[in-house]
Amino acid sequence: MHGVEVAAWADVLGVGQKELAWALQARIRVIEDTQSDVNRVRQGLRDAPDEEFVILLESACRSLAAAGERLASHLDDLRRQAAS
């Protein structure tokens, strides 16, 4: 994560640059919790007669997983940058 990205992320999340790692980790937890909730709904409705609805829930699960991975990658970059 470049210096500009750190400042931009900190600004978007409304935290100082020193609190950015904590704020990203908190957002990752929210995404994971949301993904778990959506997955639970998807599992409960996997036999629903509306196939498109089930497909949309599957897509939402995949998108949330990708978003969580992306934030985790930014967090890893931030930690590597802080260590160097």
C-alpha positions in Angstrom: 0.0 0.0 0.0 1.5 3.3 -1.0 1.6 6.4 1.2 -1.3 8.0 -0.8 -3.4 4.9 -0.4 -2.8 4.8 3.4 -3.9 8.4 3.7 -6.9 7.8 1.4 -8.0 4.7 3.4 -7.5 6.5 6.7 -9.6 9.4 5.4 -12.4 7.1 4.1 -12.6 5.2 7.4 -12.3 8.3 9.5 -9.3 7.3 11.4 -5.7 8.4 11.8 -3.0 6.5 9.9 -1.9 4.8 13.1 -5.4 3.4 13.7 -5.8 2.2 10.1 -4.8 -1.4 10.7 -7.3 -1.7 13.5 -10.0 -0.1 11.3 -9.3 -2.4 8.4 -9.4 -5.4 10.7 -12.7 -4.3 12.1 -14.2 -4.0 8.6 -12.9 -7.4 7.7 -14.7 -8.9 10.7 -17.9 -7.1 9.6 -17.6 -8.5 6.1 -16.9 -12.0 7.4 -20.0 -11.8 9.7 -22.1 -10.5 6.9 -20.9 -13.3 4.6 -21.7 -15.8 7.3 -25.2 -14.4 7.6 -25.8 -14.4 3.9 -24.5 -17.9 3.6 -26.8 -19.1 6.4 -29.8 -17.6 4.5 -28.5 -19.2 1.2 -28.2 -22.6 2.9 -31.7 -22.3 4.4 -33.2 -21.3 1.0 -31.1 -23.5 -1.3 -34.2 -25.5 -2.3 -36.2 -22.4 -3.0 -38.3 -22.5 -6.2 -36.7 -19.3 -7.4 -33.4 -20.4 -8.9 -32.3 -16.9 -9.8 -32.8 -15.8 -6.1 -30.5 -18.7 -5.0 -27.9 -17.7 -7.7 -28.0 -14.1 -6.4 -27.3 -15.3 -2.9 -24.4 -17.4 -4.1 -23.1 -14.4 -5.9 -23.4 -12.3 -2.8 -21.4 -14.8 -0.8 -18.6 -14.9 -3.4 -18.5 -11.1 -3.6 -18.3 -10.7 0.1 -15.5 -13.3 0.2 -13.6 -11.4 -2.5 -14.1 -8.1 -0.7 -12.8 -9.6 2.6 -9.8 -11.0 0.8 -9.1 -7.6 -0.8 -9.2 -5.8 2.5 -7.0 -8.5 4.1 -4.5 -8.0 1.3 -4.5 -4.2 2.0 -4.0 -5.0 5.7 -1.1 -7.3 4.9 0.5 -4.6 2.7 0.0 -2.0 5.4 1.6 -4.3 8.0 4.6 -5.0 5.7 5.0 -1.3 5.0 5.0 -0.5 8.7 7.6 -3.3 9.4 10.0 -1.9 6.8 
